[in-house]
């Protein structure tokens, strides 16, 4: 315990040394983050440390990439290609990750705010806050009570929880970095595009909806409680793994019993497609027999948590794969370029 006290006192001393009175903000305000914590942040935020990949992406979309001074350690594997639109990210310090942090390194970066994920360990959030840092937790979901800090939450309505939570989260980030108007445009754009898909798949009977499976490595998938199930439903499909909870490992027997008609693989897990196509155990499955196995482009972002382009582009891309006749008039490249030009500052340059 004496060591821990000395270590904590050292952090406080370092914080005081790195933030002299002349550098402290003249004015501040309070915000409520997505763990329902009240956080005091400067009125003007010029230096940002971001330890959550979804928030990192949103900050780039909001035109705040030039103010980021530190990023999470595995962002390039979690959100590949983002540095094409914000090249300076690749050279930034990595003082922590989703569940770990080096507080001394964060303090040296002198951030005005630190963004973390809602499921960051409470001790990590507390350590940062006790060092005098404004720590804002983002979930992009509307979780209540004990569900708010969970990686695999339970919601009464997954769609509503993520739809409302995404809008709240993006606008909160926009407010903090002084880009609320752009945040509003981003959310409005995403939900307007989502309606296009909603209108075209609404009349498909349940019995004719395509059965889908999201194949992550080592028989991991996403069940209910994750945005991935929402994007499948919104695109007019049925997540065959809806009976399991969250991000979880299933068995080959499960997948064979579910017999999906289409299999999606996230772009960050591309080798999984080859494993499925060549794997003897997979051959009886409808999606394999008809070769309806699709690698999602970067912009689909069919993750456990939503992002604006998942609503604006991902649900549309997925619906076109499931029901090509209903979306034959849609030029996907045109839609993608329009979104990326408006919110990333250039047309999409990633793989399709």
N, C-alpha and C positions, 0 to 999 in steps of 0.2 A: 503493500500500500504506500509506504513512503516514496518508492520509486515512481508510482503512478502520480502521486501528488507533485513530485518534482517535475515530472514530464508535463503535467498539465500547466503548472506554473511557468514552465519554459515556453509553452505555446502562447500563454497570455503575454509573456514578455516579448516574444517574437511579434505577436500581433500589434502590440503597442509600438514597437520599434518600426514596423513596416507601415504603420498608419498614423503618422504624426497628425497633430491637431489641424495643421494647415491643409492636410489632404482629405480630412473628413468632410462628408457632404454637408452643405449649409442647411439643407432641408431634406426631409424624408417623409414617407407616408406608410401606411400599413395596408397589406393585402392579405387575403385568405387563400392559402394554397389548397391543393386537392387532397390533402390529409386533414383539411379543416383547421390548419394551424394559422395563427395570426403572425405575420412576419413584417418587420419594418425594413423597407428598402429605400435607397436614395431616390429622390425625385428624378435625377438624371443618372442613368446607368451607362457607363463607358467601358467597363471591364467585366467580362462574364466568364465564369468557369462552368462548363456543362458536363454533367456526369450521367446523362441519359441520351441515348441515340435518337429517340423520337424528338426530343426537345432540340437537339442539335440540328436536325433536318428542318424543323419549324423555324428556328432562328435564321437559317439560310434563306428560307422562303420569305421571311419578313424583312430581309435586307439588312440583318444585323450581324452578318458573319465577320465583318471587320472589327467588331468589338469583342469577339471571343478570344480569350487569352490562354485557355486550357480546356482540354477535351478528355473524354473517357478513353481508357486504354485500348479497347477492342472495337472502336467505332468503325474502322475500315472493313472489318469482317461482318459487322452487324448491319452496316448501311453502305454497301459497296458503291463506288462511283460518285459519292457526294462531293469529293474533292475536284471533280470536273467543273463544278459550278462554284466552288469556293476553294481554290488551290492552296491558299495559305493554311488551311486546316492540317495539311499533311506535315507541316513543320512545327506545330504547336506542342507544348509540353502535355504530358498525360499524367496528372497527379492522382488519378484514381479511376475507379470503374463503377459498375452498377452497385456493387456491394462492399467495396473497399475504398479507402482513401488515405493519402498521406497528407495530414493536415498542415504540416510544416511547408510542404511544397505548394499547397493551395494558398497559404498565407503569403508566400513569397511572390505569388502572382498578383496580389493585391486586388482581388475581385470586388466589385460592387455587389454582386449577387452570385450565388452558386445554385444551379439547378440540379436536382437529384430525382431519381425515380421514386414512386410511391412505395415500392417494396424494398427500398434501401433499408438496411438494418437500423432500428431506432437508435442504437448506440453510435452509429456513424453520423446520423443527422444531429444527434445531441453533441457529439464531439465538435462538429463544425460550428454549430450554433454557440457553444460555450467558448469557442475561440473568437467570438465576436463577428462571425460571418452571417449575413442574411442567407438563409437556406430555404429554397422554395421547392416543394415536392410536386411533381407533375404525374398524373396517371392517365389523362385523356379518357377517363371513364368517370361515371358518377356513382362512386361507391359510398355506401353509408356505414357508419359505425365500424364494426370489426372487419368489414369487407374492404374498406378503403385502402389499407396497407398491404393487401394480399396480392401475390403474383397470379394466383388462380382464384379470383373472386367468384362469388355466387350472386347473381342478379335475378330479380323477378322477371326482368325483361332485358336481355342482352342488348338488343337493338337500341332501345331507348337509353340504356345506361351509357353506351358508347357514343351515340349520336349527341346526346346532351353533354356528356363529359368531354368530347372532342371540342365542341364549340366553347365550352367554359375554359378548357385548358389553353387553346390557341389564343383566346382573347386575354386570358391572364398573362401569358407570355408577352403578347403584344402591348398590354398596359405597362408591364414592367420595363420593357425596352423602348417605350415611347413610339410604338408602331400600331396603335389600336385601330386606326382607319384601315391600314393594310391588312391587319388581322381580320377585320370585318369583311373586307373584300374577299380574302382567302376562304373564309367559311361560307360566305354567300355563294361563291363560285362553286365550291365543292358540293353544296346541297342542291344547287340548281342542276348540276350535271347528274347527280344521283337520281333526280326525279325522272330524267329521260329513261333510265333503265326501269325504274319502278313502273312507269306507265306501260312499257312494252311487255313486261313479264307478268303483269297483274292477273291476266285471265288464264294463265296456264294452270290446268287442274293439278292438284297435288299428285295424283297417280301418274302424271306424265312429266313430272319434274325430274331432272337428271340427278342421279345419285353421285355425290362427289366425295373424294378423299384427299386430304392434304398430307403428302408423304414427306416427312422429315427424316433425317438419318436414323438408322437403327430402330425402325418401326415406331418412332415417335410421331405423334400427330397432335392436332388441336381439337378438343371437344367443346362442350358448351362452356360459357363463361369467358370466352375469348372472342376478339373481334373477327378472327378468321371464320368462325361460324356465321357471323353476321354477313360478311362479304359473300359467302356462299349462298346464303338465303336471299340476300338482296339481288344477286345475279340470276335468281330463278332456280337455284339448285337446292339440294338437300345434303347436308353434312352427315354422312353415314356414321360418323363417330360422335354424334350429338349426345349419345347416352353416357359418354365418359366425361370427366371434368377436367377442364383446363389443358395445359400442355402436359402430355402424358405418354407413356410407352404402352403400346398394345401388343397383341400377339398376332402371328400370321393367321392363326385360326380365326381371330376376330375379323381380319381383313377379308379372308375368304368367305366368311359368312355374310359380311356386308356386301360383297361383290360390287364395288363401285363401277359406274359406267364411265367416269372420267377421273383421272388422277392429276392433281396439280402438285408441282414441286417449286418451292421458292428459288429465286435466282441464286441465292447464296448457298444453296445445297444442290447445285447442278449435277454432281456425280451420281446422285440418287436415281436419276432417270435411267442411266446405263445399268445400274444394279437391278432395277425393276425389270427392264426389258430383257435382261439376260438371266434373271433369277428363275430357276425351275419352279419354285413354289408360287410365283406370281402368274404363271402362264394361264391358269384357268379363269382368271379374273376378266370380266367384260372389257374393262378399259385397256388391258394389255392385249387381248385378242383383237380389238378393233384399232389399236394404236392411238388411243385418245389419252395420251400422257403429255402434258404441256408444262414447259418451264415458264414461270411467270417473269415478265420483264421487270426491271428495277422499279419502274413507276407503279406497278401494281401494289407492292408492299403489303402482301396479305399476312400481316403479322398478328400476334396476339393483341396488340394495341393498334388503334387506327391512326392514319395520317390523312391530311386533306386530299392528297392525290389518290389515296386508296378509294375514297368516295368519288372523286371527280373522274378518275381514270381506271382504277382497278376493277371496280364493279362493272364498268362498261366493257373492259377487255374480257373479263370472265364471262359475262353474258353473251358476248359475240362468239366465244368458243363453244358455249353450250347450245346457243340457238342462232346459228349464222344467218338463217333466212330472215329472222326478225330484225337483224341489225345490218343487213346487206348494204344499206345506204350510208353507213357510218365510215368515214375515213379516220381510222384510229391514229395514224401518224399526224394528221391535221389537229386532232383533239389534243394529242400529247404535246405537240409543238406550241400550241396556243397557251396551254397551262404553263409549260416550262418557260416560255418567253416572258409571260407576265410575272411569274413568281420566282424564277431562278435567274432571269435576266438573259437567257439564251435558249435556242431550241434544244430539244432533247438529243443527246449524243450517245446515249447508251445502247445496249443491244435490245432488239425487239423480240 
